Amino acid sequence: MKKHQGRPRRAWLFSAGLLLCISCNNQDLEYERTLAACMKVQIGDTEQRVRELMGEPMKAEQRIANSGKGRVLGFPAPAIIASAPQIYLDETGRVDEIICYDSHRLTKEIKNQS
Protein backbone atom coordinates (compact mmCIF):
# COMPACT_ATOMS: atom_id res chain seq x y z
CA MET A 1 0.00 0.00 0.00
CA LYS A 2 1.39 3.41 -1.02
CA LYS A 3 1.40 6.10 1.61
CA HIS A 4 1.80 9.85 1.34
CA GLN A 5 1.39 10.08 -2.45
CA GLY A 6 -0.71 13.18 -1.98
CA ARG A 7 2.05 15.23 -0.33
CA PRO A 8 4.45 15.47 -3.30
CA ARG A 9 1.52 16.26 -5.60
CA ARG A 10 0.27 18.97 -3.24
CA ALA A 11 3.77 20.43 -2.96
CA TRP A 12 4.07 20.49 -6.74
CA LEU A 13 0.66 22.14 -7.13
CA PHE A 14 1.53 24.69 -4.46
CA SER A 15 4.83 25.50 -6.24
CA ALA A 16 3.09 25.83 -9.61
CA GLY A 17 0.44 28.10 -8.09
CA LEU A 18 3.08 30.24 -6.42
CA LEU A 19 4.99 30.67 -9.70
CA LEU A 20 1.78 31.60 -11.51
CA CYS A 21 0.95 34.17 -8.84
CA ILE A 22 4.42 35.74 -9.05
CA SER A 23 4.17 35.88 -12.84
CA CYS A 24 0.76 37.58 -12.66
CA ASN A 25 2.02 40.11 -10.12
CA ASN A 26 4.98 41.01 -12.36
CA GLN A 27 2.66 41.42 -15.35
CA ASP A 28 0.31 43.62 -13.30
CA LEU A 29 3.23 45.75 -12.10
CA GLU A 30 4.52 46.19 -15.65
CA TYR A 31 1.01 47.12 -16.85
CA GLU A 32 0.69 49.72 -14.06
CA ARG A 33 4.01 51.26 -15.16
CA THR A 34 2.81 51.31 -18.77
CA LEU A 35 -0.43 53.06 -17.75
CA ALA A 36 1.43 55.62 -15.65
CA ALA A 37 3.70 56.40 -18.61
CA CYS A 38 0.73 56.50 -21.00
CA MET A 39 -0.96 59.13 -18.84
CA LYS A 40 2.11 61.38 -19.38
CA VAL A 41 1.89 61.24 -23.18
CA GLN A 42 0.31 64.35 -24.68
CA ILE A 43 -1.29 65.20 -28.01
CA GLY A 44 1.47 66.56 -30.25
CA ASP A 45 4.33 64.59 -28.64
CA THR A 46 6.81 62.98 -31.01
CA GLU A 47 7.24 59.23 -31.45
CA GLN A 48 10.65 59.58 -29.80
CA ARG A 49 9.04 61.16 -26.71
CA VAL A 50 6.46 58.33 -26.56
CA ARG A 51 9.24 55.74 -26.68
CA GLU A 52 11.20 57.59 -23.98
CA LEU A 53 8.18 57.50 -21.69
CA MET A 54 6.72 54.09 -22.51
CA GLY A 55 9.59 52.06 -23.92
CA GLU A 56 9.48 49.95 -27.05
CA PRO A 57 5.98 49.13 -28.32
CA MET A 58 4.84 45.55 -28.67
CA LYS A 59 3.74 46.36 -32.23
CA ALA A 60 3.92 49.27 -34.65
CA GLU A 61 1.62 49.27 -37.67
CA GLN A 62 0.71 51.63 -40.50
CA ARG A 63 -2.83 52.97 -40.48
CA ILE A 64 -5.16 55.10 -42.54
CA ALA A 65 -7.80 57.09 -40.68
CA ASN A 66 -9.88 60.25 -41.06
CA SER A 67 -6.86 62.31 -40.07
CA GLY A 68 -4.76 60.74 -42.86
CA LYS A 69 -1.95 58.22 -42.90
CA GLY A 70 0.02 57.44 -39.79
CA ARG A 71 1.11 54.71 -37.41
CA VAL A 72 -0.24 53.06 -34.31
CA LEU A 73 2.00 51.91 -31.49
CA GLY A 74 0.57 49.11 -29.36
CA PHE A 75 1.83 48.37 -25.86
CA PRO A 76 1.41 45.18 -23.82
CA ALA A 77 -1.43 44.56 -21.37
CA PRO A 78 -2.63 41.50 -19.45
CA ALA A 79 -4.98 39.26 -21.43
CA ILE A 80 -7.86 40.14 -19.11
CA ILE A 81 -7.72 43.83 -20.17
CA ALA A 82 -10.23 44.76 -22.90
CA SER A 83 -8.10 47.39 -24.65
CA ALA A 84 -4.33 47.64 -24.50
CA PRO A 85 -2.63 51.05 -24.49
CA GLN A 86 -2.29 52.45 -28.02
CA ILE A 87 -0.72 55.64 -29.30
CA TYR A 88 -1.73 56.92 -32.75
CA LEU A 89 0.70 59.04 -34.72
CA ASP A 90 -0.18 61.29 -37.65
CA GLU A 91 1.78 61.48 -40.91
CA THR A 92 4.30 63.87 -39.31
CA GLY A 93 5.07 61.40 -36.51
CA ARG A 94 3.24 63.36 -33.81
CA VAL A 95 0.67 61.93 -31.40
CA ASP A 96 -2.91 62.59 -32.51
CA GLU A 97 -4.74 60.03 -30.36
CA ILE A 98 -4.01 58.34 -27.04
CA ILE A 99 -5.81 55.32 -25.62
CA CYS A 100 -4.48 54.30 -22.21
CA TYR A 101 -7.57 52.27 -21.26
CA ASP A 102 -11.27 52.27 -22.10
CA SER A 103 -12.19 55.38 -20.12
CA HIS A 104 -9.00 57.37 -20.85
CA ARG A 105 -8.96 58.38 -24.50
CA LEU A 106 -7.60 61.66 -25.87
CA THR A 107 -8.00 62.76 -29.48
CA LYS A 108 -6.53 65.71 -31.35
CA GLU A 109 -9.18 68.30 -32.03
CA ILE A 110 -9.80 68.55 -35.76
CA LYS A 111 -10.55 72.10 -36.87
CA ASN A 112 -13.42 72.57 -39.26
CA GLN A 113 -12.14 74.03 -42.55
CA SER A 114 -15.31 75.93 -43.53
N, CA, C and O atoms as a printed pandas DataFrame, in Angstrom:
     atom_number atom_name residue_name chain_id  residue_number  x_coord  y_coord  z_coord
0              1         N          MET        A               1    0.838   -1.186    0.000
1              2        CA          MET        A               1    0.000    0.000    0.000
2              3         C          MET        A               1    0.886    1.254    0.000
3              4         O          MET        A               1    1.813    1.368    0.802
4              5         N          LYS        A               2    0.588    2.194   -0.911
5              6        CA          LYS        A               2    1.395    3.406   -1.025
6              7         C          LYS        A               2    0.855    4.461   -0.074
7              8         O          LYS        A               2   -0.347    4.723   -0.015
8              9         N          LYS        A               3    1.765    5.048    0.654
9             10        CA          LYS        A               3    1.399    6.100    1.607
10            11         C          LYS        A               3    1.972    7.444    1.149
11            12         O          LYS        A               3    2.999    7.495    0.472
12            13         N          HIS        A               4    1.323    8.482    1.512
13            14        CA          HIS        A               4    1.796    9.854    1.338
14            15         C          HIS        A               4    2.011   10.251   -0.124
15            16         O          HIS        A               4    2.852   11.104   -0.407
16            17         N          GLN        A               5    1.274    9.654   -1.050
17            18        CA          GLN        A               5    1.391   10.080   -2.449
18            19         C          GLN        A               5    0.836   11.486   -2.652
19            20         O          GLN        A               5    1.256   12.195   -3.566
20            21         N          GLY        A               6   -0.082   11.878   -1.826
21            22        CA          GLY        A               6   -0.711   13.184   -1.976
22            23         C          GLY        A               6    0.206   14.337   -1.638
23            24         O          GLY        A               6    0.040   15.427   -2.186
24            25         N          ARG        A               7    1.173   14.134   -0.750
25            26        CA          ARG        A               7    2.049   15.234   -0.327
26            27         C          ARG        A               7    2.921   15.770   -1.456
27            28         O          ARG        A               7    2.945   16.983   -1.664
28            29         N          PRO        A               8    3.643   14.921   -2.199
29            30        CA          PRO        A               8    4.447   15.474   -3.298
30            31         C          PRO        A               8    3.586   16.180   -4.343
31            32         O          PRO        A               8    3.989   17.209   -4.887
32            33         N          ARG        A               9    2.419   15.639   -4.622
33            34        CA          ARG        A               9    1.525   16.258   -5.601
34            35         C          ARG        A               9    1.060   17.620   -5.089
35            36         O          ARG        A               9    1.022   18.594   -5.841
36            37         N          ARG        A              10    0.708   17.681   -3.809
37            38        CA          ARG        A              10    0.267   18.970   -3.241
38            39         C          ARG        A              10    1.401   19.983   -3.250
39            40         O          ARG        A              10    1.180   21.163   -3.521
40            41         N          ALA        A              11    2.614   19.526   -2.956
41            42        CA          ALA        A              11    3.766   20.432   -2.962
42            43         C          ALA        A              11    4.011   20.960   -4.372
43            44         O          ALA        A              11    4.307   22.140   -4.560
44            45         N          TRP        A              12    3.884   20.079   -5.359
45            46        CA          TRP        A              12    4.073   20.490   -6.740
46            47         C          TRP        A              12    3.001   21.498   -7.153
47            48         O          TRP        A              12    3.307   22.514   -7.777
48            49         N          LEU        A              13    1.752   21.216   -6.805
49            50        CA          LEU        A              13    0.661   22.136   -7.131
50            51         C          LEU        A              13    0.845   23.475   -6.448
51            52         O          LEU        A              13    0.599   24.522   -7.047
52            53         N          PHE        A              14    1.277   23.446   -5.196
53            54        CA          PHE        A              14    1.531   24.688   -4.456
54            55         C          PHE        A              14    2.621   25.495   -5.161
55            56         O          PHE        A              14    2.478   26.703   -5.347
56            57         N          SER        A              15    3.716   24.825   -5.556
57            58        CA          SER        A              15    4.826   25.502   -6.237
58            59         C          SER        A              15    4.372   26.096   -7.564
59            60         O          SER        A              15    4.723   27.231   -7.890
60            61         N          ALA        A              16    3.598   25.339   -8.329
61            62        CA          ALA        A              16    3.090   25.831   -9.612
62            63         C          ALA        A              16    2.190   27.042   -9.398
63            64         O          ALA        A              16    2.278   28.023  -10.136
64            65         N          GLY        A              17    1.331   26.975   -8.396
65            66        CA          GLY        A              17    0.444   28.101   -8.089
66            67         C          GLY        A              17    1.216   29.332   -7.668
67            68         O          GLY        A              17    0.872   30.451   -8.049
68            69         N          LEU        A              18    2.256   29.130   -6.883
69            70        CA          LEU        A              18    3.084   30.242   -6.423
70            71         C          LEU        A              18    3.782   30.910   -7.607
71            72         O          LEU        A              18    3.816   32.138   -7.695
72            73         N          LEU        A              19    4.337   30.109   -8.516
73            74        CA          LEU        A              19    4.991   30.674   -9.702
74            75         C          LEU        A              19    4.007   31.441  -10.579
75            76         O          LEU        A              19    4.346   32.497  -11.113
76            77         N          LEU        A              20    2.810   30.926  -10.730
77            78        CA          LEU        A              20    1.779   31.603  -11.508
78            79         C          LEU        A              20    1.418   32.943  -10.875
79            80         O          LEU        A              20    1.257   33.946  -11.570
80            81         N          CYS        A              21    1.295   32.950   -9.573
81            82        CA          CYS        A              21    0.949   34.175   -8.838
82            83         C          CYS        A              21    2.047   35.226   -9.007
83            84         O          CYS        A              21    1.755   36.400   -9.236
84            85         N          ILE        A              22    3.300   34.807   -8.894
85            86        CA          ILE        A              22    4.422   35.738   -9.050
86            87         C          ILE        A              22    4.429   36.298  -10.468
87            88         O          ILE        A              22    4.637   37.495  -10.665
88            89         N          SER        A              23    4.205   35.444  -11.442
89            90        CA          SER        A              23    4.171   35.880  -12.838
90            91         C          SER        A              23    3.062   36.905  -13.070
91            92         O          SER        A              23    3.274   37.914  -13.742
92            93         N          CYS        A              24    1.882   36.642  -12.512
93            94        CA          CYS        A              24    0.756   37.576  -12.665
94            95         C          CYS        A              24    1.062   38.902  -11.998
95            96         O          CYS        A              24    0.735   39.955  -12.545
96            97         N          ASN        A              25    1.683   38.875  -10.826
97            98        CA          ASN        A              25    2.016   40.113  -10.119
98            99         C          ASN        A              25    3.016   40.934  -10.922
99           100         O          ASN        A              25    2.888   42.157  -10.989
100          101         N          ASN        A              26    4.017   40.285  -11.537
101          102        CA          ASN        A              26    4.983   41.010  -12.358
102          103         C          ASN        A              26    4.304   41.628  -13.569
103          104         O          ASN        A              26    4.612   42.761  -13.939
104          105         N          GLN        A              27    3.383   40.899  -14.191
105          106        CA          GLN        A              27    2.657   41.420  -15.350
106          107         C          GLN        A              27    1.788   42.605  -14.939
107          108         O          GLN        A              27    1.712   43.598  -15.662
108          109         N          ASP        A              28    1.136   42.509  -13.787
109          110        CA          ASP        A              28    0.313   43.616  -13.299
110          111         C          ASP        A              28    1.160   44.845  -13.010
111          112         O          ASP        A              28    0.757   45.966  -13.320
112          113         N          LEU        A              29    2.336   44.640  -12.416
113          114        CA          LEU        A              29    3.233   45.752  -12.101
114          115         C          LEU        A              29    3.706   46.429  -13.388
115          116         O          LEU        A              29    3.737   47.657  -13.469
116          117         N          GLU        A              30    4.070   45.640  -14.379
117          118        CA          GLU        A              30    4.515   46.193  -15.652
118          119         C          GLU        A              30    3.383   46.969  -16.329
119          120         O          GLU        A              30    3.617   48.033  -16.903
120          121         N          TYR        A              31    2.168   46.446  -16.264
121          122        CA          TYR        A              31    1.014   47.125  -16.845
122          123         C          TYR        A              31    0.757   48.452  -16.131
123          124         O          TYR        A              31    0.450   49.450  -16.782
124          125         N          GLU        A              32    0.876   48.476  -14.812
125          126        CA          GLU        A              32    0.693   49.724  -14.055
126          127         C          GLU        A              32    1.723   50.755  -14.473
127          128         O          GLU        A              32    1.393   51.934  -14.597
128          129         N          ARG        A              33    2.971   50.338  -14.694
129          130        CA          ARG        A              33    4.015   51.263  -15.163
130          131         C          ARG        A              33    3.678   51.791  -16.556
131          132         O          ARG        A              33    3.857   52.974  -16.844
132          133         N          THR        A              34    3.188   50.896  -17.415
133          134        CA          THR        A              34    2.812   51.308  -18.775
134          135         C          THR        A              34    1.687   52.338  -18.722
135          136         O          THR        A              34    1.730   53.340  -19.436
136          137         N          LEU        A              35    0.682   52.097  -17.878
137          138        CA          LEU        A              35   -0.427   53.055  -17.748
138          139         C          LEU        A              35    0.046   54.395  -17.217
139          140         O          LEU        A              35   -0.372   55.442  -17.711
140          141         N          ALA        A              36    0.914   54.372  -16.215
141          142        CA          ALA        A              36    1.428   55.625  -15.647
142          143         C          ALA        A              36    2.182   56.419  -16.717
143          144         O          ALA        A              36    2.046   57.640  -16.794
144          145         N          ALA        A              37    2.971   55.732  -17.536
145          146        CA          ALA        A              37    3.697   56.401  -18.613
146          147         C          ALA        A              37    2.737   56.908  -19.679
147          148         O          ALA        A              37    2.919   58.001  -20.215
148          149         N          CYS        A              38    1.718   56.120  -19.986
149          150        CA          CYS        A              38    0.727   56.505  -21.001
150          151         C          CYS        A              38    0.008   57.796  -20.599
151          152         O          CYS        A              38   -0.290   58.640  -21.444
152          153         N          MET        A              39   -0.260   57.935  -19.330
153          154        CA          MET        A              39   -0.957   59.132  -18.841
154          155         C          MET        A              39   -0.106   60.397  -19.012
155          156         O          MET        A              39   -0.637   61.507  -18.979
156          157         N          LYS        A              40    1.210   60.235  -19.196
157          158        CA          LYS        A              40    2.108   61.376  -19.378
158          159         C          LYS        A              40    2.215   61.796  -20.841
159          160         O          LYS        A              40    2.644   62.911  -21.137
160          161         N          VAL        A              41    1.829   60.914  -21.754
161          162        CA          VAL        A              41    1.892   61.235  -23.182
162          163         C          VAL        A              41    0.843   62.308  -23.488
163          164         O          VAL        A              41   -0.273   62.269  -22.971
164          165         N          GLN        A              42    1.221   63.258  -24.330
165          166        CA          GLN        A              42    0.313   64.355  -24.677
166          167         C          GLN        A              42    0.123   64.430  -26.186
167          168         O          GLN        A              42    0.994   64.026  -26.957
168          169         N          ILE        A              43   -1.022   64.951  -26.592
169          170        CA          ILE        A              43   -1.288   65.203  -28.005
170          171         C          ILE        A              43   -0.184   66.122  -28.523
171          172         O          ILE        A              43    0.129   67.138  -27.904
172          173         N          GLY        A              44    0.402   65.755  -29.663
173          174        CA          GLY        A              44    1.472   66.562  -30.252
174          175         C          GLY        A              44    2.869   66.072  -29.923
175          176         O          GLY        A              44    3.832   66.516  -30.550
176          177         N          ASP        A              45    3.015   65.155  -28.945
177          178        CA          ASP        A              45    4.332   64.593  -28.636
178          179         C          ASP        A              45    4.869   63.836  -29.844
179          180         O          ASP        A              45    4.101   63.357  -30.679
180          181         N          THR        A              46    6.181   63.733  -29.932
181          182        CA          THR        A              46    6.812   62.977  -31.011
182          183         C          THR        A              46    6.854   61.489  -30.665
183          184         O          THR        A              46    6.676   61.101  -29.510
184          185         N          GLU        A              47    7.092   60.669  -31.685
185          186        CA          GLU        A              47    7.236   59.228  -31.447
186          187         C          GLU        A              47    8.417   58.964  -30.513
187          188         O          GLU        A              47    8.361   58.070  -29.668
188          189         N          GLN        A              48    9.486   59.746  -30.670
189          190        CA          GLN        A              48   10.653   59.580  -29.802
190          191         C          GLN        A              48   10.271   59.826  -28.337
191          192         O          GLN        A              48   10.693   59.080  -27.454
192          193         N          ARG        A              49    9.487   60.855  -28.083
193          194        CA          ARG        A              49    9.039   61.156  -26.710
194          195         C          ARG        A              49    8.192   60.003  -26.159
195          196         O          ARG        A              49    8.351   59.617  -25.001
196          197         N          VAL        A              50    7.299   59.457  -26.977
197          198        CA          VAL        A              50    6.460   58.327  -26.559
198          199         C          VAL        A              50    7.344   57.157  -26.156
199          200         O          VAL        A              50    7.121   56.530  -25.121
200          201         N          ARG        A              51    8.350   56.863  -26.979
201          202        CA          ARG        A              51    9.240   55.739  -26.682
202          203         C          ARG        A              51   10.084   55.998  -25.432
203          204         O          ARG        A              51   10.381   55.069  -24.681
204          205         N          GLU        A              52   10.470   57.253  -25.209
205          206        CA          GLU        A              52   11.204   57.590  -23.983
206          207         C          GLU        A              52   10.345   57.322  -22.751
207          208         O          GLU        A              52   10.830   56.794  -21.751
208          209         N          LEU        A              53    9.079   57.684  -22.830
209          210        CA          LEU        A              53    8.175   57.505  -21.693
210          211         C          LEU        A              53    7.751   56.047  -21.499
211          212         O          LEU        A              53    7.762   55.531  -20.382
212          213         N          MET        A              54    7.378   55.392  -22.600
213          214        CA          MET        A              54    6.718   54.094  -22.507
214          215         C          MET        A              54    7.586   52.901  -22.895
215          216         O          MET        A              54    7.198   51.755  -22.668
216          217         N          GLY        A              55    8.742   53.157  -23.470
217          218        CA          GLY        A              55    9.589   52.062  -23.922
218          219         C          GLY        A              55    9.193   51.608  -25.312
219          220         O          GLY        A              55    8.405   52.261  -25.996
220          221         N          GLU        A              56    9.752   50.479  -25.719
221          222        CA          GLU        A              56    9.475   49.952  -27.045
222          223         C          GLU        A              56    8.059   49.382  -27.114
223          224         O          GLU        A              56    7.636   48.667  -26.206
224          225         N          PRO        A              57    7.329   49.691  -28.174
225          226        CA          PRO        A              57    5.981   49.132  -28.321
226          227         C          PRO        A              57    6.042   47.642  -28.666
227          228         O          PRO        A              57    7.031   47.149  -29.210
228          229         N          MET        A              58    4.968   46.951  -28.336
229          230        CA          MET        A              58    4.839   45.545  -28.672
230          231         C          MET        A              58    4.645   45.395  -30.189
231          232         O          MET        A              58    5.109   44.431  -30.798
232          233         N          LYS        A              59    3.954   46.364  -30.773
233          234        CA          LYS        A              59    3.743   46.363  -32.226
234          235         C          LYS        A              59    3.658   47.799  -32.721
235          236         O          LYS        A              59    3.272   48.709  -31.987
236          237         N          ALA        A              60    4.027   47.975  -33.983
237          238        CA          ALA        A              60    3.919   49.274  -34.651
238          239         C          ALA        A              60    3.413   48.989  -36.047
239          240         O          ALA        A              60    4.052   48.262  -36.808
240          241         N          GLU        A              61    2.262   49.561  -36.390
241          242        CA          GLU        A              61    1.624   49.271  -37.671
242          243         C          GLU        A              61    1.227   50.559  -38.376
243          244         O          GLU        A              61    0.942   51.570  -37.734
244          245         N          GLN        A              62    1.211   50.511  -39.702
245          246        CA          GLN        A              62    0.710   51.628  -40.498
246          247         C          GLN        A              62   -0.801   51.666  -40.376
247          248         O          GLN        A              62   -1.435   50.635  -40.152
248          249         N          ARG        A              63   -1.372   52.831  -40.519
249          250        CA          ARG        A              63   -2.834   52.966  -40.478
250          251         C          ARG        A              63   -3.277   54.102  -41.376
251          252         O          ARG        A              63   -2.514   55.021  -41.673
252          253         N          ILE        A              64   -4.525   54.019  -41.801
253          254        CA          ILE        A              64   -5.161   55.104  -42.543
254          255         C          ILE        A              64   -6.453   55.418  -41.806
255          256         O          ILE        A              64   -7.279   54.535  -41.578
256          257         N          ALA        A              65   -6.620   56.676  -41.436
257          258        CA          ALA        A              65   -7.803   57.095  -40.682
258          259         C          ALA        A              65   -8.299   58.426  -41.243
259          260         O          ALA        A              65   -7.761   58.937  -42.225
260          261         N          ASN        A              66   -9.314   58.969  -40.619
261          262        CA          ASN        A              66   -9.878   60.249  -41.059
262          263         C          ASN        A              66   -8.836   61.358  -41.067
263          264         O          ASN        A              66   -8.901   62.281  -41.879
264          265         N          SER        A              67   -7.872   61.259  -40.151
265          266        CA          SER        A              67   -6.859   62.306  -40.070
266          267         C          SER        A              67   -5.721   62.083  -41.065
267          268         O          SER        A              67   -4.780   62.874  -41.107
268          269         N          GLY        A              68   -5.793   61.016  -41.869
269          270        CA          GLY        A              68   -4.760   60.738  -42.861
270          271         C          GLY        A              68   -3.970   59.494  -42.514
271          272         O          GLY        A              68   -4.392   58.673  -41.699
272          273         N          LYS        A              69   -2.805   59.369  -43.155
273          274        CA          LYS        A              69   -1.946   58.223  -42.903
274          275         C          LYS        A              69   -1.169   58.445  -41.609
275          276         O          LYS        A              69   -0.954   59.578  -41.177
276          277         N          GLY        A              70   -0.760   57.347  -41.012
277          278        CA          GLY        A              70    0.019   57.443  -39.788
278          279         C          GLY        A              70    0.405   56.064  -39.306
279          280         O          GLY        A              70    0.419   55.100  -40.072
280          281         N          ARG        A              71    0.717   55.983  -38.025
281          282        CA          ARG        A              71    1.109   54.712  -37.412
282          283         C          ARG        A              71    0.415   54.572  -36.068
283          284         O          ARG        A              71    0.024   55.556  -35.441
284          285         N          VAL        A              72    0.275   53.332  -35.647
285          286        CA          VAL        A              72   -0.245   53.064  -34.310
286          287         C          VAL        A              72    0.785   52.226  -33.574
287          288         O          VAL        A              72    1.294   51.235  -34.099
288          289         N          LEU        A              73    1.083   52.639  -32.349
289          290        CA          LEU        A              73    2.005   51.911  -31.486
290          291         C          LEU        A              73    1.173   51.206  -30.427
291          292         O          LEU        A              73    0.416   51.847  -29.698
292          293         N          GLY        A              74    1.312   49.895  -30.340
293          294        CA          GLY        A              74    0.568   49.108  -29.360
294          295         C          GLY        A              74    1.484   48.629  -28.245
295          296         O          GLY        A              74    2.590   48.154  -28.504
296          297         N          PHE        A              75    1.032   48.750  -27.022
297          298        CA          PHE        A              75    1.826   48.370  -25.859
298          299         C          PHE        A              75    1.160   47.211  -25.132
299          300         O          PHE        A              75   -0.060   47.057  -25.196
300          301         N          PRO        A              76    1.950   46.393  -24.442
301          302        CA          PRO        A              76    1.409   45.175  -23.819
302          303         C          PRO        A              76    0.457   45.456  -22.662
303          304         O          PRO        A              76    0.562   46.465  -21.966
304          305         N          ALA        A              77   -0.474   44.526  -22.485
305          306        CA          ALA        A              77   -1.426   44.562  -21.369
306          307         C          ALA        A              77   -1.791   43.114  -21.041
307          308         O          ALA        A              77   -1.709   42.244  -21.908
308          309         N          PRO        A              78   -2.192   42.849  -19.800
309          310        CA          PRO        A              78   -2.632   41.496  -19.452
310          311         C          PRO        A              78   -3.811   41.066  -20.331
311          312         O          PRO        A              78   -4.591   41.903  -20.785
312          313         N          ALA        A              79   -3.930   39.786  -20.562
313          314        CA          ALA        A              79   -4.985   39.259  -21.433
314          315         C          ALA        A              79   -6.386   39.623  -20.959
315          316         O          ALA        A              79   -7.313   39.702  -21.765
316          317         N          ILE        A              80   -6.543   39.842  -19.678
317          318        CA          ILE        A              80   -7.863   40.141  -19.111
318          319         C          ILE        A              80   -8.324   41.571  -19.438
319          320         O          ILE        A              80   -9.505   41.885  -19.289
320          321         N          ILE        A              81   -7.410   42.431  -19.877
321          322        CA          ILE        A              81   -7.721   43.832  -20.169
322          323         C          ILE        A              81   -8.354   43.940  -21.561
323          324         O          ILE        A              81   -7.837   43.386  -22.531
324          325         N          ALA        A              82   -9.471   44.654  -21.646
325          326        CA          ALA        A              82  -10.228   44.761  -22.903
326          327         C          ALA        A              82   -9.468   45.523  -23.986
327          328         O          ALA        A              82   -9.465   45.100  -25.142
328          329         N          SER        A              83   -8.833   46.621  -23.641
329          330        CA          SER        A              83   -8.103   47.394  -24.649
330          331         C          SER        A              83   -6.714   47.754  -24.124
331          332         O          SER        A              83   -6.570   48.381  -23.074
332          333         N          ALA        A              84   -5.716   47.348  -24.869
333          334        CA          ALA        A              84   -4.326   47.636  -24.498
334          335         C          ALA        A              84   -4.002   49.087  -24.839
335          336         O          ALA        A              84   -4.640   49.667  -25.718
336          337         N          PRO        A              85   -3.029   49.679  -24.166
337          338        CA          PRO        A              85   -2.629   51.049  -24.489
338          339         C          PRO        A              85   -2.156   51.169  -25.941
339          340         O          PRO        A              85   -1.364   50.358  -26.421
340          341         N          GLN        A              86   -2.659   52.199  -26.626
341          342        CA          GLN        A              86   -2.294   52.447  -28.018
342          343         C          GLN        A              86   -2.068   53.937  -28.212
343          344         O          GLN        A              86   -2.809   54.771  -27.692
344          345         N          ILE        A              87   -1.032   54.249  -28.967
345          346        CA          ILE        A              87   -0.721   55.639  -29.300
346          347         C          ILE        A              87   -0.773   55.766  -30.813
347          348         O          ILE        A              87   -0.081   55.035  -31.522
348          349         N          TYR        A              88   -1.588   56.689  -31.313
349          350        CA          TYR        A              88   -1.733   56.917  -32.747
350          351         C          TYR        A              88   -0.913   58.134  -33.146
351          352         O          TYR        A              88   -0.980   59.186  -32.510
352          353         N          LEU        A              89   -0.142   57.971  -34.207
353          354        CA          LEU        A              89    0.705   59.043  -34.717
354          355         C          LEU        A              89    0.184   59.487  -36.071
355          356         O          LEU        A              89   -0.267   58.664  -36.868
356          357         N          ASP        A              90    0.246   60.796  -36.338
357          358        CA          ASP        A              90   -0.181   61.291  -37.646
358          359         C          ASP        A              90    0.963   61.136  -38.653
359          360         O          ASP        A              90    2.004   60.563  -38.331
360          361         N          GLU        A              91    0.767   61.646  -39.866
361          362        CA          GLU        A              91    1.776   61.478  -40.914
362          363         C          GLU        A              91    3.080   62.206  -40.609
363          364         O          GLU        A              91    4.105   61.895  -41.216
364          365         N          THR        A              92    3.070   63.159  -39.691
365          366        CA          THR        A              92    4.300   63.868  -39.311
366          367         C          THR        A              92    5.022   63.180  -38.151
367          368         O          THR        A              92    6.101   63.616  -37.750
368          369         N          GLY        A              93    4.439   62.112  -37.614
369          370        CA          GLY        A              93    5.073   61.397  -36.506
370          371         C          GLY        A              93    4.716   61.949  -35.137
371          372         O          GLY        A              93    5.368   61.630  -34.142
372          373         N          ARG        A              94    3.676   62.782  -35.086
373          374        CA          ARG        A              94    3.241   63.356  -33.805
374          375         C          ARG        A              94    1.971   62.664  -33.324
375          376         O          ARG        A              94    1.151   62.211  -34.124
376          377         N          VAL        A              95    1.824   62.591  -32.018
377          378        CA          VAL        A              95    0.667   61.930  -31.405
378          379         C          VAL        A              95   -0.602   62.688  -31.746
379          380         O          VAL        A              95   -0.686   63.898  -31.536
380          381         N          ASP        A              96   -1.610   61.962  -32.284
381          382        CA          ASP        A              96   -2.912   62.592  -32.512
382          383         C          ASP        A              96   -4.041   61.860  -31.796
383          384         O          ASP        A              96   -5.179   62.329  -31.797
384          385         N          GLU        A              97   -3.736   60.710  -31.181
385          386        CA          GLU        A              97   -4.740   60.026  -30.358
386          387         C          GLU        A              97   -4.026   59.147  -29.347
387          388         O          GLU        A              97   -3.014   58.515  -29.647
388          389         N          ILE        A              98   -4.581   59.122  -28.136
389          390        CA          ILE        A              98   -4.009   58.343  -27.038
390          391         C          ILE        A              98   -5.116   57.500  -26.420
391          392         O          ILE        A              98   -6.164   58.021  -26.037
392          393         N          ILE        A              99   -4.881   56.208  -26.327
393          394        CA          ILE        A              99   -5.808   55.319  -25.621
394          395         C          ILE        A              99   -4.996   54.588  -24.558
395          396         O          ILE        A              99   -4.220   53.685  -24.870
396          397         N          CYS        A             100   -5.181   54.983  -23.302
397          398        CA          CYS        A             100   -4.481   54.299  -22.212
398          399         C          CYS        A             100   -5.307   53.112  -21.725
399          400         O          CYS        A             100   -4.771   52.035  -21.469
400          401         N          TYR        A             101   -6.604   53.318  -21.602
401          402        CA          TYR        A             101   -7.567   52.267  -21.257
402          403         C          TYR        A             101   -8.932   52.774  -21.698
403          404         O          TYR        A             101   -9.053   53.902  -22.177
404          405         N          ASP        A             102   -9.949   51.954  -21.541
405          406        CA          ASP        A             102  -11.267   52.272  -22.099
406          407         C          ASP        A             102  -11.776   53.669  -21.751
407          408         O          ASP        A             102  -12.319   54.356  -22.616
408          409         N          SER        A             103  -11.613   54.094  -20.517
409          410        CA          SER        A             103  -12.189   55.384  -20.119
410          411         C          SER        A             103  -11.183   56.534  -20.178
411          412         O          SER        A             103  -11.507   57.648  -19.768
412          413         N          HIS        A             104   -9.982   56.289  -20.674
413          414        CA          HIS        A             104   -9.004   57.372  -20.850
414          415         C          HIS        A             104   -8.572   57.386  -22.305
415          416         O          HIS        A             104   -7.695   56.629  -22.724
416          417         N          ARG        A             105   -9.215   58.273  -23.068
417          418        CA          ARG        A             105   -8.957   58.378  -24.498
418          419         C          ARG        A             105   -8.886   59.854  -24.855
419          420         O          ARG        A             105   -9.827   60.604  -24.597
420          421         N          LEU        A             106   -7.775   60.272  -25.448
421          422        CA          LEU        A             106   -7.605   61.659  -25.871
422          423         C          LEU        A             106   -7.422   61.683  -27.384
423          424         O          LEU        A             106   -6.697   60.860  -27.944
424          425         N          THR        A             107   -8.082   62.628  -28.036
425          426        CA          THR        A             107   -8.005   62.758  -29.478
426          427         C          THR        A             107   -7.703   64.193  -29.849
427          428         O          THR        A             107   -8.218   65.127  -29.234
428          429         N          LYS        A             108   -6.859   64.365  -30.865
429          430        CA          LYS        A             108   -6.529   65.708  -31.347
430          431         C          LYS        A             108   -7.795   66.338  -31.901
431          432         O          LYS        A             108   -8.556   65.705  -32.633
432          433         N          GLU        A             109   -8.003   67.582  -31.543
433          434        CA          GLU        A             109   -9.176   68.301  -32.032
434          435         C          GLU        A             109   -8.959   68.653  -33.488
435          436         O          GLU        A             109   -7.959   69.279  -33.841
436          437         N          ILE        A             110   -9.896   68.251  -34.333
437          438        CA          ILE        A             110   -9.803   68.547  -35.763
438          439         C          ILE        A             110  -10.596   69.805  -36.032
439          440         O          ILE        A             110  -11.792   69.881  -35.751
440          441         N          LYS        A             111   -9.901   70.802  -36.590
441          442        CA          LYS        A             111  -10.548   72.097  -36.869
442          443         C          LYS        A             111  -11.350   72.006  -38.148
443          444         O          LYS        A             111  -10.898   71.451  -39.149
444          445         N          ASN        A             112  -12.541   72.557  -38.098
445          446        CA          ASN        A             112  -13.425   72.569  -39.264
446          447         C          ASN        A             112  -12.879   73.577  -40.285
447          448         O          ASN        A             112  -12.598   74.722  -39.929
448          449         N          GLN        A             113  -12.730   73.172  -41.525
449          450        CA          GLN        A             113  -12.144   74.025  -42.547
450          451         C          GLN        A             113  -13.203   74.707  -43.399
451          452         O          GLN        A             113  -13.080   74.737  -44.623
452          453         N          SER        A             114  -14.242   75.257  -42.775
453          454        CA          SER        A             114  -15.312   75.930  -43.531
454          455         C          SER        A             114  -15.044   77.398  -43.631
455          456         O          SER        A             114  -15.832   78.130  -44.230
